[in-house]
Amino acid sequence: MYKLIITIGALISMSYGQVDNQELSETLNHIQDMREWMIEDRNNGVIDSVYAEYYILWLNNSEDLLIEHFNKLNTNK
């Protein structure tokens, strides 16, 4: 949960300044790692499946938004 909050903070801070491709790439990697951990925790019964699905949904949405932003940045160059 703590890492999810950090990632959301990173996403918010990106909207206030210039972000380079490296920062976006690192943030995407973090989101993908968190999704994998959440899936593993759900499968191992560490977290209730309802909560896990909720977090996975939001991680997927965050990833999609970052990919969209990444593509816009690279198309405008």
Number of C-alpha atoms within 10 A of each C-alpha: 9 6 11 16 10 12 19 15 11 14 16 11 12 15 9 8 8 7 13 12 12 9 12 18 14 11 19 21 13 18 23 17 13 19 22 13 14 22 19 14 15 18 13 11 11 12 15 12 16 10 12 21 16 11 18 21 13 15 23 15 12 19 19 13 14 19 15 11 13 17 12 11 13 10 8 6 5
